[in-house]
Structures are given as structure tokens and as C-alpha cells.
């Protein structure tokens, strides 16, 4: 049994270790069994929960990798299709035509809405960004098992990379929806307020990131909740005014109040205001959007970080 003597100086310890290594090597060459006692003091627990400041610092060091990884995966879903990236234009057009026929022609929800096709185009395409984010967060940890089990890195990089990719993916549909919405009300064109779509687009993706942080952790450990995320997504779709105006609920103040405080509805209305309606969203809308976006981002990030050491066990 080889032991390290306590109270020895660093030089003595170094020479002692060299002698011990030589003795151990000789014993192994002779076919003898040898046992070594190793101190646990210099060892660190793998996948232990890091300090919050260290965690943020590690993420910051990975920022370039996160961006280039997201950019390399952008538009990947259309690469194997016959028409390739043409589907970036075709898909929004098909979606708008289908919803316009169902809700505008059959269900007559277009009544009382100026430029209903533009209203619907903004609603369908921009709300699609939210639903895509919600659904993609449900399988994030499980689909990244190989990466998580092979490398040590802050797992929050996964949701950030995912939303960065979606931020890039969503740019062409967003531009197309704005162009289409103005085409439906020609010759009335855009005014300077249209530039406010940029901060709205950023706020929407910050909100999506916060939600993905929460969903990714919950569904990683309770997979059954994936079904509830789908239900939540559909509920938001029908309560965010995607294809109808909130004025339809004027006879039910409670329902109208719920819709008016729904972040999805506030976001869509703000997008319509700065594009097809050429006006500034009111101050309360901006306050709500900033509060929802940064509030969910901070809460979601901390919630996700708290389970950092457990993600390696998810399969």
C-alpha cells in the first residue's frame, strides 16, 4: 500500500511521488498487485452546478461558436427539398391563402377589419414564429444527448443557439409578410413607423428564448408534458387575435381583458400598427412587451441553470 506522508514539503512530496511511481512501476513489471491511495482534495465533481457568474462567463466565451453553429444550420430544413429555399416564399403564401379561405370566406371573421388579408398575413406568419419556438423546445435536451454526454459546456448554449437559428430562419418570412400586407392595400405604402418592426422582432425572440428555457427543462424530466405544450400552443393561437379582432369580444369584458393582456396578441397588434396601420403602438403595449420578454428571459434562464448538473442524465 502506497501512502503519501502528511506534513511533507512540496519538494519532498514531489520526490516522494517520483519514488512511489518508480516502485509501483517495478511492482507492475513483476506482475505484483499494487494499490494506490489518491487524495480527493484536488478533484472536482463532473457536471456540478456552477456559480451563476461563472456560468454566464462561460456562455459569453462561447458566443462566436453559438452564432456560427446557428448560422450553419439556418434554412437547413429546406435543403433536401426539390424547390429548396423557394419554399421560404411559397410556404407563407400557402398558409395565408388557406387561412384566408377558412376564416375570411367561410367563417366571415374579416368583418370590421381594415385590410383583412394584410391583418391575417402578419398574424399567421409572425405568430408562427412563437409556435415554432414552443414546439422546438420540447425535444431540445433529448435530441442533444450525444453532445451533452460527450462535452462539458453550459447547456444554456443549446436554447440560445436554437433561437439564434430561428432568428435567422424567420427573417425571410417576416419580410415577405410585410411586403404582402402592403401589396394587399396598394397604393398605401409604409411610413417611418415600419422601422419599429426591428425592436419588436428582437423582443419576440427574447420572449421565445425565455419560454424555451422553461419548456426545455420541464419536458426533459417530464416528457409527458410535451402534449400539454401542443395544447398551450393551440390555445395561444385562438386567443391572440391571429385571424379576428378583439372587438368581437366587446360583449364579454373578461374575455376581452384576457386577450388584451396576452403577450401574443400585444405582439401581433404592435406589428400590425407599425406596418399596415402606420401608427405607433401605445406606451402600455411597449411596457407589456418589454416586461414579458425580459421577465420570461431572466426567469427562464435561472430556471434552466438550476438543473444544469442534471441534463447529462437525460436520455
N, C-alpha and C positions, 0 to 999 in steps of 0.2 A: 504494500500500500504506500503510495507516494503522497506526502503531505507537504504543504508549504508552511514554513515556520513563521509564527506571528512575531512581530517586533523587529523584523529584519529591515535593513535599509533598502532603498531601491536598487542599489548596486548589488547588494547581497542577494536580493530577490531575483535579479536578472541572472546572476551567475548560478544561483540555486536552480532556477528553471532550466538553464542550459544543461546542468549536470543531470537533472531529473529526466530531461528529454533524451540525453545520451544513454542513461541507464535503461529507460523504457525501450529505446530502440534496440539495445543489446538483448533485452529480455524477449522482445518480439522476434528477433532473429533466431533466438534459441528455441522458439516455439513455446515460450512460457507465457502464461496469462498474467496480465498486469492491470491493476485498477488505478484510476486517476480521479482524484477529488478536484472538482472545478468550482471556484467561488462563483456565487450567483450575483455578487455585488455589481460587476460591470455589465450585466446582461439587462436587456430591455424587453418588455412584453411586446410581441408582434401584434399589430392591429389594435394597439391600445388607443383609447380616446385621447387625441392630442389637445393641448391647450387651444382655446379659440383663436388667440392671436397667432400662434404658430400655424394653425390650420389655414387661416386667411393668407398668411405669408407664403405658405406652400402653394396655394392656389394662384397667387399673383405670379409666382415664378413659372407656373405652367401656362400663363396666358397666351403666349405665342403658339404653343403646341395645341391648345384648345381651339384657337382660331383657325390654324391651318388644317387641323383634323376636321373641323366643321366645314370649312370651305371645300375640302377634298370630297366630302360626302354629299355636298349640296347638289340637288337635281338628280341624285343617283336613282331615284325611283323611276325616272323616265328613260334611263339609258338603254334598257333592254327592250323598249317598245319600238314598233315599226316606225312610227312617226316621231319618235324621240321627244325632243324638247318642244315640239309643236303642241303637245298636249298641255303645256303651260298656258297656252291661249285657248285651246279647244275645250278643256275641262271647265273653266269658268263660264264659257258661253253656253255649254250644255246645261250646267247647273241652273243658270239664270233662266233659260228657256223652260226647263221643267217646272221650276218653282213659279214662274210667271203664269204658266198654263194652269197649274193646280190651284194656286192661291189667288191669282188675278182674274182668271176666266171662270173657273168652276166655283170657287168659294167666295168670290167677289170681295176680297179683303182690300182691294185697291181703292174703294170708295173713300173720298175725302182726303186722299194723299196726292200731293202735287208730285209729278214726275215719278209715278209708282215704279216704273222699270228701273230708274236710277236708284230710288229708295231700296228696292229689292236687291239690286246688284251689290250695293255697298253692304247691305245686311247679310246676304248669303256668303259672299266671299270673305268679308272681314270676320264674321262670326266663325267661319270655317277654320280660321287660324286658332281660335280658342279651343274648338272641339278637337282639332288635331293634336294640340298640346296636351289636353286632358287625357286622351286615349294613349298617346305615346308614353306617358309617364307610368302607365300600369305595368309595363313589362321591361322597364329600363334596367333594373338591377339584375333580374334573371337573365336577360339577353347579354349582359356584360359579365357574366360569371367567369368566363375564361380570363378576361383582363383583370378582374378583381382578384382572382385567386393566384395570378402569376406575378403581379407587380404591386408594390406598396406605393400608393398615391392617395391624395384626398379624393374621396369618392364623389364629392360635390362637383368635381370636374365633369362627371358624366351628364348630369342635368344641364350644366352650363353649356357644354359642347352641343347637346341636343337642341337647346333653344337657340343657340347661335346659328346652327344649321337651318332651323326653321325660320329664323330671321332672314336669312339669305334666300331660302326657298320661297318665302311668302312675298318677296319684293315684286316679282313679275305679275302675279295675280292681283296684288294691290294696285299696281299702276294700271293694269288692264281694266280693273273695276272702275277706277276713277275716269279713265278715258271713255268707257262705255256709258257711265252715268251722265257724262256731259253730252255724249252723242245723242242720248235719248231726249235731251232738252235743247237741242240746237235751235237757234243760234246763240242762246245764252251760254256764255263761257265762264271760266273761273276768274276769281279775283284774288287779291293778295292773301286772303284767309286760307287759301289752299295749302300754303306752306306750313300751316299748323298741323297738317296731317303727319308731319315728321315726328314731333314730340308725342303725338297720340299713338303712332305706330310703335315707338320705343316704349311708352308706358304699357301698352298692351302686352308686349313681350316680357316686360319685367313682371307683370301680373301672372302671365303664363308660367314663367320660371318659378315664382313662388308657389303656385299650385302644384307644379310638377315635383318640387322638393317634397311636399306633403304627400302627394299620391304615391311617389316612388317608394318612400319609406313604408307607408301603410300597406301597400299591396305586396311589398317584398316579404313581409312577415305574415300577412293575412291575405293570401291570394284570392280568397272568395270575394273580397271587396271589389275586385275588378268589375264584376257585374254591376255593382252599385254605381261605379264611375260612369258606366254607359247610361244608366238611368238618370244620373245627375246631368250628364251632357245633353240628353234629350229634354229634360226639364228646363234647362237654361235656354235651349233653342226656342221653346214655346213661350218663354216669359221674358225674352229680350227684345221683342218687337222686331224680329227679323223680317217679317212679311206683313205686319199690321201696325197701326198706330196705337199708342197708349190711350188715345181718346176713346177708343172702343169700350174702355172700362170706366167711363165717366159716371156710370150708374152704380159702380161699386168702388167707393173711395179706398177701401182696404186693399183690394187687388191692384188698383192704380198706384197706390203708395208703394206696394211691394215691387212693382215693376220699375217705378221711378228711382228706387234705391238699388236696383240690380246693376252691378258693375258692367255686365254685358250690354244692357240697354243704354246705360250712360255713355259707354264707349261708342256704340253704334250711332247714337244720336249726335254725339260730338263730331264723328267722322262725316255724317251727313250735313251737319251745319257748315263745316269748313269747306265742303266740296259743292254739292248741288244746291244748297240753300244760301251760300255766300254770306255767312254771318258768323260772328264769334260765339262759341259756346259760353253760357253764363259762368260766373265765377264759382258757383256751387258745384257745377259739373267738373271743373278742373280740380277743385279741392277733393271731391269724392274720388276721382280717378287717381290722383297722386296718393291719397290715403290708402286706397285699396291696393294699388300697385306696390308701393314701398312697404306697406304694412304686411301684406302677404309674402313679399320677398324676404323681409327680415325674419318674420315668424317661421316661414318655411325653411329658410337656411339654418336657423338654430335647431329646429325640429329635426332636420335631416342630419346635421352634425352630431347630435346627441346619440345617434345609433351608429356612428362611424365604425366602431370596432366590431359590429355585428354583421355587417354586409358580407364579409368573407364567408360566412356560414350559410348564406342563401344560395340555393341551387335551383 
